[in-house]
Amino acid sequence: MKFTKFAAAATGAVLALSLTACGGGDKADDKIAIGIKFDQPGLGQKVGGNYEGFDVEVAKYVAKELGYSEDKIEFKESPSPQRENLIMTGQVKLIFATYSITDSRKEKISFGGPYFIAGQDLLVKNDSDITSVDGLKGKKLCSVTGSTSATKVKEKVPGVQLQEFDTYSKCVDALANGSIDAVTTDDVILAGFAAQDAYKGKLKVVGAPFSEERYGVGLKKGDKELCEKVNTAIKKMIDSGEWTKALEKTVGPSGYKAPTPPAQDACA
């Protein structure tokens, strides 16, 4: 009887150890939810069942450095107005979605990075007479609800007629059909749209940036350990040359001139 009890206990212990080794801490069995844009050509775009763009390439690289192979990534759409909520409610672990680092956002979440620096600019029709932000007074301008672009343009041009949609693709459609005069957001985003087959030769980026937008990786507020791991991965991507390769592959075809890779902020 004693032998039977001992054997059962030993078997249970071995089984517990086996389960721990095969499951619990093995990251290969886990998935990671990452937020991206689904409608930004060259940066974050869903094409059929695939995801393309510079943000996507950086996300894949960082995820790999964190221990997640590409097939373990679950990409989730992250429109601008929903990004903080997606992180705060745990629906995503990280967000790579042209996410400008701002003090107001840092009240709710933390940021890794930056991994890219862009400048706010304007997208107009090829025959437009708008050459800078100063030419927007009295014009119909489109941007996205919850974006820093919308906030900044209100401050810059109080007389502008601002139309806000939930995605930039809707703004670009409105520009193409003539219902608005210009779209404003970061130059690299606008370049991606202008390079699309549907808009080639019809739309242009003005080329007069009036801000600096530092793209960060959104993550749970106060998660310093994850932030530092993200920063280490971004630095490695930059130092290895993979950052430049990814940018040339995704945004390069639009004619956009790559900026200098940024240094990463210290994690709070």
Backbone torsions as a table, in degrees:
resi	resn	phi	psi	omega
1	MET	NA	-44.1	178.7
2	LYS	-62.0	-40.3	179.7
3	PHE	-61.9	-41.8	-179.4
4	THR	-62.5	-43.6	179.5
5	LYS	-63.7	-42.3	-179.1
6	PHE	-64.2	-42.5	-179.8
7	ALA	-63.7	-40.6	179.9
8	ALA	-65.1	-42.6	179.9
9	ALA	-64.1	-42.3	-179.6
10	ALA	-64.0	-42.5	179.3
11	THR	-61.3	-41.1	179.4
12	GLY	-63.2	-40.7	-179.6
13	ALA	-65.2	-43.1	178.9
14	VAL	-62.5	-41.6	179.8
15	LEU	-63.1	-41.8	180.0
16	ALA	-62.6	-43.4	178.9
17	LEU	-63.9	-39.1	179.7
18	SER	-63.2	-42.4	-179.9
19	LEU	-65.5	-38.9	179.5
20	THR	-63.6	-43.1	-178.4
21	ALA	-66.3	-36.9	-175.3
22	CYS	-85.6	-23.8	-173.4
23	GLY	-119.4	-89.5	-172.8
24	GLY	-13.6	-78.1	-172.0
25	GLY	-95.0	7.6	-177.0
26	ASP	-82.3	104.9	-174.7
27	LYS	-63.6	-25.0	-178.9
28	ALA	-62.9	-22.8	179.6
29	ASP	-87.9	-7.7	-177.2
30	ASP	-96.3	167.4	173.2
31	LYS	-123.7	160.3	176.9
32	ILE	-126.8	130.6	177.9
33	ALA	-92.2	123.3	-178.3
34	ILE	-124.9	130.7	179.7
35	GLY	-88.2	134.7	175.3
36	ILE	-141.4	171.1	170.1
37	LYS	-84.0	148.8	178.7
38	PHE	-104.1	-6.4	-170.1
39	ASP	-130.6	25.4	-179.3
40	GLN	-115.7	98.7	-178.8
41	PRO	-55.5	135.2	178.6
42	GLY	85.1	-15.6	-176.3
43	LEU	-122.3	-61.4	177.2
44	GLY	-148.1	106.4	-175.5
45	GLN	-143.7	135.3	174.1
46	LYS	-92.1	121.5	-179.9
47	VAL	-123.0	102.1	-172.7
48	GLY	65.6	-123.1	177.6
49	GLY	-100.4	9.3	-178.2
50	ASN	-108.6	162.5	179.4
51	TYR	-124.8	129.5	-173.3
52	GLU	-130.3	155.5	173.8
53	GLY	126.6	167.4	-177.0
54	PHE	-64.0	-44.9	177.6
55	ASP	-56.8	-40.4	-179.3
56	VAL	-64.8	-42.7	-179.6
57	GLU	-65.0	-41.0	177.9
58	VAL	-66.4	-40.8	178.7
59	ALA	-60.1	-44.2	179.8
60	LYS	-63.0	-41.6	-178.7
61	TYR	-65.1	-47.5	-179.8
62	VAL	-63.2	-43.4	179.1
63	ALA	-59.3	-41.6	178.8
64	LYS	-61.2	-42.9	179.4
65	GLU	-67.6	-24.5	177.3
66	LEU	-84.3	-6.9	177.5
67	GLY	105.9	11.5	-179.0
68	TYR	-110.2	120.0	175.2
69	SER	-71.7	164.8	-174.6
70	GLU	-58.6	-35.0	-178.8
71	ASP	-74.4	-5.9	177.6
72	LYS	-98.3	1.9	179.3
73	ILE	-91.3	130.2	173.4
74	GLU	-110.9	105.5	-180.0
75	PHE	-80.8	131.7	179.0
76	LYS	-122.1	138.6	179.6
77	GLU	-66.5	134.0	-176.0
78	SER	-131.5	78.9	176.9
79	PRO	-59.9	151.6	-175.1
80	SER	-49.9	-46.7	-176.0
81	PRO	-69.2	-13.7	-173.7
82	GLN	-104.7	-3.4	-169.5
83	ARG	-62.2	-48.2	-179.3
84	GLU	-61.4	-42.0	-178.5
85	ASN	-63.6	-38.9	180.0
86	LEU	-62.1	-37.5	178.4
87	ILE	-74.9	-46.9	-175.0
88	MET	-64.4	-30.5	-179.8
89	THR	-92.6	1.5	176.2
90	GLY	77.2	14.7	179.8
91	GLN	-73.4	-25.0	173.8
92	VAL	-135.3	154.0	177.9
93	LYS	-89.3	-39.0	-177.9
94	LEU	-138.7	153.6	174.5
95	ILE	-129.8	124.4	172.8
96	PHE	-118.3	92.0	-171.7
97	ALA	-150.3	60.4	-177.0
98	THR	40.1	52.0	-168.2
99	TYR	-97.4	95.6	-177.2
100	SER	-66.2	134.2	178.3
101	ILE	-76.3	119.7	178.0
102	THR	-135.4	156.1	179.9
103	ASP	-63.1	-38.9	-178.1
104	SER	-65.8	-37.6	178.5
105	ARG	-69.8	-33.7	-179.2
106	LYS	-69.4	-8.4	173.9
107	GLU	-73.6	-22.7	-176.5
108	LYS	-110.3	-31.8	-176.8
109	ILE	-137.3	177.0	172.8
110	SER	-115.1	163.9	180.0
111	PHE	-127.5	138.3	163.1
112	GLY	-95.0	164.8	178.7
113	GLY	99.1	-157.4	9.4
114	PRO	-74.7	159.7	176.1
115	TYR	-114.6	-2.2	179.2
116	PHE	-163.4	147.8	175.2
117	ILE	-125.9	122.3	-179.7
118	ALA	-118.0	179.5	176.6
119	GLY	-134.8	138.9	179.4
120	GLN	-68.9	135.2	-177.0
121	ASP	-144.4	-168.9	-177.8
122	LEU	-125.7	143.2	172.0
123	LEU	-111.8	128.3	-177.2
124	VAL	-136.6	173.0	173.6
125	LYS	-72.4	154.4	-176.8
126	ASN	-57.5	-30.8	-178.1
127	ASP	-97.2	13.3	-178.9
128	SER	-70.1	148.8	176.8
129	ASP	-95.9	5.6	178.2
130	ILE	-79.1	120.5	-177.7
131	THR	-117.6	-7.0	177.5
132	SER	-164.1	176.6	-180.0
133	VAL	-62.6	-25.9	-179.8
134	ASP	-66.7	-19.6	-179.2
135	GLY	-88.0	10.4	-175.7
136	LEU	-90.1	-14.1	-175.8
137	LYS	-56.3	125.0	-179.6
138	GLY	81.2	-3.6	-179.3
139	LYS	-91.4	162.5	176.6
140	LYS	-94.4	118.2	-175.3
141	LEU	-120.1	143.0	-179.9
142	CYS	-118.9	139.8	171.8
143	SER	-149.0	-175.0	-174.4
144	VAL	-105.9	135.6	177.3
145	THR	-56.6	132.7	177.6
146	GLY	85.7	0.5	-179.2
147	SER	-91.8	155.0	175.6
148	THR	-68.0	-26.3	-179.7
149	SER	-60.3	-45.8	-179.3
150	ALA	-62.9	-43.1	-179.7
151	THR	-62.9	-46.1	-175.9
152	LYS	-67.7	-38.7	-177.1
153	VAL	-70.4	-30.3	176.0
154	LYS	-63.4	-38.0	-179.8
155	GLU	-72.4	-39.1	-176.8
156	LYS	-72.5	-43.2	-174.5
157	VAL	-130.0	84.2	-178.1
158	PRO	-57.3	-27.5	-176.1
159	GLY	-87.7	2.7	-177.3
160	VAL	-75.2	146.4	175.9
161	GLN	-92.4	98.4	-173.1
162	LEU	-91.4	124.6	174.1
163	GLN	-107.5	127.7	-179.3
164	GLU	-116.0	130.2	174.3
165	PHE	-115.4	175.9	-179.9
166	ASP	-88.2	-13.9	177.2
167	THR	-139.6	153.5	179.0
168	TYR	-71.0	-28.9	-179.9
169	SER	-61.8	-34.2	176.8
170	LYS	-68.1	-37.7	176.9
171	CYS	-62.7	-44.3	-177.8
172	VAL	-66.9	-38.0	175.6
173	ASP	-60.7	-42.4	-179.9
174	ALA	-65.1	-36.6	176.7
175	LEU	-66.1	-44.5	-177.8
176	ALA	-63.9	-34.8	-178.4
177	ASN	-90.3	1.0	172.3
178	GLY	87.9	7.4	-178.9
179	SER	-82.5	-13.5	172.4
180	ILE	-134.3	169.3	-176.4
181	ASP	-100.5	-24.2	-176.9
182	ALA	-161.2	158.2	173.8
183	VAL	-120.7	138.7	176.5
184	THR	-124.0	132.7	168.4
185	THR	-169.8	-161.3	-176.2
186	ASP	-70.5	144.1	-175.0
187	ASP	-56.1	-37.6	-178.0
188	VAL	-68.6	-32.1	176.6
189	ILE	-69.6	-46.6	-179.6
190	LEU	-62.5	-38.1	178.8
191	ALA	-61.4	-38.7	178.7
192	GLY	-61.9	-42.0	178.6
193	PHE	-68.4	-43.9	-178.0
194	ALA	-62.0	-26.4	-177.7
195	ALA	-83.8	-9.7	179.7
196	GLN	-65.0	146.4	-178.5
197	ASP	-54.0	-38.3	-176.7
198	ALA	-66.5	-22.7	-174.4
199	TYR	-117.0	-3.0	-179.3
200	LYS	-58.2	129.1	179.2
201	GLY	80.8	-3.7	-178.0
202	LYS	-111.4	-34.2	-178.1
203	LEU	-123.4	153.2	179.6
204	LYS	-143.9	152.6	172.6
205	VAL	-86.5	129.8	-176.8
206	VAL	-59.5	-40.5	178.8
207	GLY	83.8	32.3	177.1
208	ALA	-132.5	70.4	-176.6
209	PRO	-61.0	143.3	-177.8
210	PHE	-129.9	26.1	174.5
211	SER	-163.2	173.9	172.6
212	GLU	-123.2	123.3	-178.8
213	GLU	-114.4	118.4	-178.1
214	ARG	-100.9	109.0	-176.7
215	TYR	-78.3	122.3	178.3
216	GLY	-113.7	172.9	176.6
217	VAL	-101.9	111.2	-179.4
218	GLY	-70.5	136.5	177.3
219	LEU	-152.6	171.9	-174.9
220	LYS	-59.4	136.8	-177.0
221	LYS	-59.1	130.0	175.6
222	GLY	86.2	-0.8	-179.5
223	ASP	-83.4	76.8	-175.6
224	LYS	-65.3	-36.9	-178.9
225	GLU	-61.7	-46.5	179.1
226	LEU	-66.6	-41.1	178.4
227	CYS	-56.7	-45.3	-178.4
228	GLU	-67.3	-35.3	177.2
229	LYS	-67.0	-40.6	177.8
230	VAL	-62.3	-45.7	-179.6
231	ASN	-63.0	-39.8	177.8
232	THR	-61.9	-41.5	179.9
233	ALA	-66.5	-42.4	179.6
234	ILE	-63.5	-44.8	179.3
235	LYS	-61.0	-40.7	179.0
236	LYS	-64.0	-40.6	179.5
237	MET	-63.5	-41.4	179.3
238	ILE	-67.6	-49.4	-176.1
239	ASP	-64.2	-30.6	-177.5
240	SER	-80.8	-12.4	-177.1
241	GLY	91.9	-7.3	-178.8
242	GLU	-68.4	-29.2	178.2
243	TRP	-62.4	-48.6	179.9
244	THR	-64.4	-42.3	178.5
245	LYS	-59.9	-43.3	-178.8
246	ALA	-64.8	-40.2	-179.6
247	LEU	-67.6	-43.4	179.5
248	GLU	-64.3	-36.9	-179.0
249	LYS	-69.5	-37.4	-171.2
250	THR	-98.6	-48.1	-176.2
251	VAL	-100.5	-25.0	-177.2
252	GLY	-50.4	-43.2	-178.5
253	PRO	-58.5	-19.3	-179.8
254	SER	-78.8	-10.4	-176.6
255	GLY	90.3	1.5	-179.8
256	TYR	-65.6	131.7	-180.0
257	LYS	-85.0	122.0	-176.8
258	ALA	-64.6	132.6	176.0
259	PRO	-81.5	174.6	175.2
260	THR	-69.1	135.9	178.1
261	PRO	-61.3	139.5	-175.3
262	PRO	-84.3	157.6	169.3
263	ALA	-83.8	152.5	-177.0
264	GLN	-91.0	144.1	177.7
265	ASP	-70.6	155.6	172.7
266	ALA	-70.3	141.4	-179.6
267	CYS	-79.3	134.6	-178.1
268	ALA	-85.1	NA	NA
